[in-house]
Amino acid sequence: MHAYAIQESEGMVKLDAMENPHRLPLDLQEMLGRRLGALELNRYPAGRNNELRRALASYAGMPEGFEVMLGNGSDELISLLALACDVAGASILAPLPGFVMYAMSAQLQGLAFHGVPLSRDFELDEAAMLEAIARYRPAITYLAYPNNPTANLWDATVMENIIQAAGQHGGLVVLDEAYQPFSSRSYIDRITRHGHVLLLRTLSKFGLAGVRLGYLMGPKALIDEIDKVRPPYNISALNCECALFALEHGEVFAAQAIDLCVQRDVLMQALVAMSGVAAFKSEANMILIRVADAQKTFERMRSRKVLIKNVSNLHALLHNCLRITVGTADENAKMLTALKESLQP
């Protein structure tokens, strides 16, 4: 193994981590500063976390009979799910390429991980997924919706078939909607069809990557069991208050998400028209592209002070692929200039 590496980004146009590029307006910065300064930081976090859970349930439109569990980012929730499901013979299954934490959580917990390759156009391989579920009977099957790093949504019928198959073999299905603010579809309106489906979301892409706040929704009986392995006070008073403040001003973040979707469309048009670039359709705040030489292009762009993510070594299907976060109009323009120059012989 190796530790999770964070790229040096000082002085760069930072488009490598799917962050919301917009900061809080100055008036909200001042309001939040006063609010955080008034917190009793000498006390452990208490009832405000319950208020946050209720606020998130309302924001997400969570169905009755369901519950919310909070995590220090969705990463912690993924780790806690592996811990809760660590019984003899248990395993975790997910399509690949996908979010690296699914496999890492299994590895760290000593569980087997089974990755099922996507098709060449990054769609779910239904037959392969169903065969793997029947063979391994995974405790958890992850489906990212949209997927990372491919940024696409899965076919709804294929998803339903996979979800039903996992349930028939006694497993949980976790639908990871990290990029929901930028997606045209969500599974929230169908979650009540199945008693073994959990919905995972985060406020990182919403605009609070620095706050580290993820949340898991599902039937109360399931959430109550998973909550047994959650560390006490895992959400700090500062994180909680920042999240509550953001939800109270949700219209600001909704406007930012709309702007990023507009910028994504503009960026996609430019990438599609660029010689030497193949761009894949996106339902997230990132775009996956394929170039002739990903490493050389990445290094040339970095030398031009534009930082993106080279994902070409993560999986064979990502050969010569780069992942670009959607930024502001100015950042995107700088990125396009750097990319065009970097592609030149």
C-alpha positions as CSV (number, residue, x, y, z in Angstrom):
1,M,0.0,0.0,0.0
2,H,0.9,3.7,-0.1
3,A,-0.6,6.6,1.6
4,Y,-3.1,8.8,-0.1
5,A,-1.2,11.4,-2.0
6,I,-2.3,15.0,-2.3
7,Q,-0.8,17.0,-5.2
8,E,1.0,20.2,-4.4
9,S,-1.3,23.0,-5.7
10,E,0.2,26.3,-4.4
11,G,-0.1,28.9,-7.2
12,M,-1.9,26.5,-9.5
13,V,-5.3,26.6,-11.2
14,K,-6.6,23.7,-9.1
15,L,-8.8,21.4,-11.1
16,D,-7.8,18.0,-9.7
17,A,-10.2,17.1,-6.8
18,M,-13.8,17.9,-7.9
19,E,-14.1,20.8,-5.5
20,N,-16.6,23.6,-5.8
21,P,-14.4,26.6,-6.9
22,H,-16.7,29.2,-5.4
23,R,-16.0,30.6,-1.9
24,L,-18.6,31.9,0.5
25,P,-19.7,35.5,-0.2
26,L,-18.0,38.0,2.2
27,D,-21.2,38.7,4.1
28,L,-21.7,35.0,4.8
29,Q,-18.1,34.6,5.7
30,E,-18.5,37.2,8.4
31,M,-21.8,35.7,9.6
32,L,-20.3,32.2,9.8
33,G,-17.2,33.5,11.6
34,R,-19.2,35.1,14.4
35,R,-21.3,32.0,14.7
36,L,-18.3,29.7,15.0
37,G,-16.6,32.0,17.4
38,A,-19.6,31.7,19.8
39,L,-19.5,27.9,20.0
40,E,-18.6,26.2,23.3
41,L,-15.5,24.5,22.0
42,N,-14.6,23.4,25.5
43,R,-17.6,21.0,25.4
44,Y,-18.0,17.8,23.4
45,P,-20.5,18.1,20.4
46,A,-24.0,17.4,21.6
47,G,-27.6,18.0,20.4
48,R,-26.7,20.2,17.4
49,N,-25.7,17.0,15.5
50,N,-29.3,15.8,15.8
51,E,-30.5,19.1,14.4
52,L,-28.1,18.6,11.5
53,R,-29.4,15.1,10.9
54,R,-33.0,16.5,10.7
55,A,-31.9,19.4,8.4
56,L,-30.1,16.9,6.0
57,A,-33.2,14.7,6.0
58,S,-35.3,17.6,5.0
59,Y,-32.8,18.9,2.4
60,A,-32.5,15.5,0.8
61,G,-36.3,14.7,0.9
62,M,-35.6,11.5,2.9
63,P,-38.7,9.2,3.1
64,E,-40.5,8.4,6.4
65,G,-39.2,5.4,8.3
66,F,-35.6,6.2,7.2
67,E,-32.7,7.5,9.3
68,V,-29.6,9.6,8.8
69,M,-26.1,8.8,10.0
70,L,-23.3,11.4,9.9
71,G,-19.7,10.7,9.0
72,N,-16.5,12.7,8.9
73,G,-16.8,12.8,5.1
74,S,-18.2,9.9,3.2
75,D,-14.8,8.2,3.5
76,E,-15.5,7.5,7.2
77,L,-18.9,6.1,6.4
78,I,-17.4,3.8,3.8
79,S,-14.9,2.6,6.4
80,L,-17.7,2.1,9.0
81,L,-19.8,0.1,6.6
82,A,-16.8,-2.3,6.0
83,L,-16.4,-2.6,9.8
84,A,-20.1,-3.2,10.4
85,C,-20.2,-6.0,7.7
86,D,-16.9,-7.7,8.8
87,V,-18.2,-11.2,9.4
88,A,-16.6,-14.5,8.3
89,G,-16.5,-14.8,4.5
90,A,-17.8,-11.3,3.8
91,S,-16.7,-9.3,0.8
92,I,-17.2,-6.0,-1.0
93,L,-18.0,-5.7,-4.7
94,A,-18.0,-2.7,-7.0
95,P,-17.6,-1.9,-10.7
96,L,-14.2,-0.7,-11.9
97,P,-12.9,1.9,-12.5
98,G,-14.6,3.4,-9.5
99,F,-13.9,5.3,-6.3
100,V,-10.7,4.0,-4.7
101,M,-12.1,4.0,-1.1
102,Y,-14.4,1.0,-1.8
103,A,-11.5,-1.3,-2.3
104,M,-9.3,0.4,0.3
105,S,-12.0,0.1,3.0
106,A,-12.2,-3.7,2.3
107,Q,-8.4,-4.1,2.3
108,L,-8.0,-2.2,5.6
109,Q,-10.7,-4.2,7.2
110,G,-9.3,-7.5,5.9
111,L,-12.3,-8.2,3.6
112,A,-12.0,-9.5,0.1
113,F,-12.8,-7.0,-2.7
114,H,-14.1,-8.0,-6.0
115,G,-13.9,-5.5,-8.9
116,V,-16.1,-6.0,-12.0
117,P,-14.8,-4.1,-15.1
118,L,-17.1,-1.8,-16.8
119,S,-17.7,-2.0,-20.6
120,R,-15.4,-0.2,-22.9
121,D,-17.8,2.8,-23.0
122,F,-17.9,2.8,-19.1
123,E,-21.4,1.2,-18.7
124,L,-22.2,-1.5,-16.2
125,D,-21.6,-5.0,-17.5
126,E,-24.9,-6.4,-16.3
127,A,-24.1,-10.1,-17.0
128,A,-20.7,-9.8,-15.3
129,M,-22.1,-8.0,-12.2
130,L,-24.9,-10.6,-11.8
131,E,-22.4,-13.4,-12.2
132,A,-20.1,-11.9,-9.6
133,I,-22.9,-11.3,-7.1
134,A,-24.1,-14.9,-7.5
135,R,-20.5,-16.2,-7.1
136,Y,-19.3,-14.1,-4.2
137,R,-22.5,-13.1,-2.4
138,P,-21.0,-9.8,-1.3
139,A,-22.0,-8.2,2.0
140,I,-21.9,-4.8,0.2
141,T,-22.2,-3.8,-3.5
142,Y,-21.3,-0.2,-4.3
143,L,-22.9,1.6,-7.2
144,A,-21.7,5.2,-7.6
145,Y,-24.4,7.4,-9.3
146,P,-22.7,9.3,-11.1
147,N,-19.5,7.2,-11.1
148,N,-16.1,8.5,-10.3
149,P,-13.9,9.0,-12.4
150,T,-16.1,8.4,-15.5
151,A,-18.8,10.9,-14.4
152,N,-21.7,8.9,-16.0
153,L,-25.0,7.6,-14.8
154,W,-25.9,3.9,-15.0
155,D,-28.8,2.5,-16.9
156,A,-31.8,2.4,-14.5
157,T,-33.0,-1.0,-15.5
158,V,-29.6,-2.6,-15.2
159,M,-29.2,-0.9,-11.7
160,E,-32.5,-2.4,-10.6
161,N,-31.5,-5.9,-11.7
162,I,-28.2,-5.6,-9.8
163,I,-29.9,-4.3,-6.7
164,Q,-32.5,-7.1,-6.7
165,A,-29.8,-9.7,-7.2
166,A,-27.7,-8.4,-4.3
167,G,-30.8,-8.4,-2.1
168,Q,-31.7,-12.0,-3.0
169,H,-28.2,-13.1,-1.8
170,G,-28.5,-11.2,1.5
171,G,-26.3,-8.3,0.7
172,L,-26.6,-4.5,1.1
173,V,-26.4,-2.1,-1.8
174,V,-24.8,1.3,-1.2
175,L,-25.7,4.0,-3.8
176,D,-23.0,6.7,-3.7
177,E,-24.5,10.0,-4.8
178,A,-21.5,12.2,-4.0
179,Y,-22.1,14.3,-7.2
180,Q,-25.9,14.6,-6.8
181,P,-25.9,18.4,-7.0
182,F,-24.7,18.2,-10.6
183,S,-26.7,15.2,-11.7
184,S,-29.9,15.1,-13.7
185,R,-31.2,12.1,-11.7
186,S,-31.1,10.7,-8.1
187,Y,-32.2,7.4,-6.6
188,I,-33.9,9.1,-3.6
189,D,-37.4,8.7,-5.1
190,R,-36.9,4.9,-5.5
191,I,-35.0,4.1,-2.3
192,T,-38.2,2.8,-0.6
193,R,-38.6,0.0,-3.1
194,H,-35.9,-2.0,-1.4
195,G,-35.1,-2.7,2.3
196,H,-31.4,-3.4,1.7
197,V,-30.4,-0.2,-0.1
198,L,-28.5,2.7,1.5
199,L,-27.9,6.1,0.0
200,L,-24.6,7.8,0.6
201,R,-24.0,11.5,0.1
202,T,-21.5,14.2,1.0
203,L,-21.4,18.0,1.4
204,S,-18.0,18.1,-0.1
205,K,-19.2,18.6,-3.7
206,F,-22.1,20.7,-2.4
207,G,-19.4,23.3,-1.6
208,L,-18.0,22.2,1.8
209,A,-15.0,20.0,1.0
210,G,-13.0,21.6,3.8
211,V,-15.7,20.8,6.4
212,R,-15.7,17.0,5.9
213,L,-19.3,16.0,6.3
214,G,-20.9,12.9,4.8
215,Y,-24.3,11.3,5.5
216,L,-25.8,7.9,5.0
217,M,-29.6,7.4,4.6
218,G,-31.5,4.2,4.8
219,P,-34.1,2.2,6.7
220,K,-34.0,3.0,10.4
221,A,-33.3,-0.7,11.3
222,L,-30.2,-0.8,9.1
223,I,-28.8,2.6,10.1
224,D,-29.3,1.7,13.8
225,E,-27.0,-1.3,13.3
226,I,-24.3,0.5,11.4
227,D,-24.4,3.3,13.9
228,K,-23.2,0.9,16.6
229,V,-19.6,1.0,15.1
230,R,-19.5,4.8,14.8
231,P,-17.0,6.5,17.1
232,P,-18.6,8.9,19.6
233,Y,-18.4,12.6,18.7
234,N,-17.1,11.8,15.2
235,I,-18.6,15.1,13.9
236,S,-16.9,18.2,15.5
237,A,-19.0,21.1,16.7
238,L,-17.3,23.3,14.0
239,N,-18.1,20.9,11.2
240,C,-21.7,20.6,12.4
241,E,-22.3,24.3,12.6
242,C,-20.7,25.0,9.2
243,A,-23.0,22.4,7.7
244,L,-26.1,23.8,9.4
245,F,-25.2,27.3,8.2
246,A,-24.7,26.1,4.7
247,L,-28.1,24.4,4.6
248,E,-29.7,27.5,5.9
249,H,-28.2,29.4,2.9
250,G,-28.8,26.5,0.5
251,E,-29.9,28.9,-2.3
252,V,-26.3,30.2,-2.5
253,F,-24.9,26.8,-3.0
254,A,-27.7,25.8,-5.4
255,A,-26.9,28.8,-7.6
256,Q,-23.2,27.7,-7.6
257,A,-24.2,24.2,-8.7
258,I,-26.3,25.7,-11.5
259,D,-23.3,27.8,-12.6
260,L,-21.0,24.8,-12.6
261,C,-23.4,22.8,-14.7
262,V,-23.5,25.7,-17.2
263,Q,-19.7,25.8,-17.2
264,R,-19.6,22.1,-17.6
265,D,-21.6,22.4,-20.8
266,V,-19.4,25.1,-22.2
267,L,-16.3,23.2,-21.3
268,M,-17.6,20.0,-22.9
269,Q,-18.3,21.8,-26.2
270,A,-14.8,23.1,-26.2
271,L,-13.3,19.8,-25.5
272,V,-15.3,17.9,-28.1
273,A,-14.1,20.4,-30.7
274,M,-10.5,20.2,-29.7
275,S,-8.2,18.1,-31.9
276,G,-6.6,15.1,-30.1
277,V,-9.1,14.9,-27.3
278,A,-12.0,12.5,-26.7
279,A,-14.4,13.8,-24.0
280,F,-16.9,11.6,-22.3
281,K,-20.4,12.8,-21.3
282,S,-20.6,14.0,-17.7
283,E,-23.3,14.2,-15.0
284,A,-20.9,15.4,-12.4
285,N,-18.6,18.4,-11.8
286,M,-15.8,16.7,-13.7
287,I,-15.1,15.6,-17.2
288,L,-13.0,12.5,-18.3
289,I,-11.0,12.9,-21.4
290,R,-8.6,10.7,-23.4
291,V,-5.5,12.0,-25.1
292,A,-2.6,10.4,-27.0
293,D,-0.2,10.6,-24.0
294,A,-1.8,11.3,-20.6
295,Q,1.4,11.5,-18.6
296,K,3.1,13.9,-21.0
297,T,0.0,16.1,-21.3
298,F,-0.4,16.1,-17.5
299,E,3.2,17.2,-16.9
300,R,3.0,19.9,-19.6
301,M,-0.2,21.3,-18.1
302,R,1.4,21.3,-14.6
303,S,4.3,23.2,-16.0
304,R,1.8,25.8,-17.2
305,K,0.4,26.0,-13.6
306,V,-2.8,24.0,-14.3
307,L,-3.4,21.0,-12.1
308,I,-5.7,18.2,-13.2
309,K,-5.7,14.5,-12.3
310,N,-3.9,11.8,-14.3
311,V,-6.1,8.7,-13.8
312,S,-4.5,6.7,-16.6
313,N,-2.8,4.2,-14.3
314,L,-5.9,3.5,-12.1
315,H,-7.3,0.9,-14.5
316,A,-6.7,-0.5,-18.0
317,L,-10.0,1.0,-19.2
318,L,-8.6,4.5,-18.3
319,H,-5.6,4.2,-20.6
320,N,-4.4,7.7,-21.4
321,C,-7.3,9.3,-19.5
322,L,-7.2,12.6,-17.6
323,R,-9.9,13.9,-15.2
324,I,-10.7,17.6,-15.2
325,T,-12.7,19.3,-12.5
326,V,-15.1,21.9,-13.7
327,G,-14.0,25.3,-12.4
328,T,-15.0,28.9,-12.8
329,A,-15.2,30.4,-16.3
330,D,-11.8,32.0,-15.9
331,E,-10.2,28.8,-14.6
332,N,-11.8,26.7,-17.4
333,A,-10.4,29.2,-20.0
334,K,-6.9,28.9,-18.6
335,M,-7.2,25.1,-18.5
336,L,-8.3,24.9,-22.1
337,T,-5.4,27.1,-23.2
338,A,-2.9,25.0,-21.3
339,L,-4.4,21.8,-22.6
340,K,-4.3,23.0,-26.3
341,E,-0.7,24.1,-25.8
342,S,0.2,20.8,-24.1
343,L,-1.2,18.7,-26.9
344,Q,1.1,20.3,-29.5
345,P,4.0,18.2,-30.8
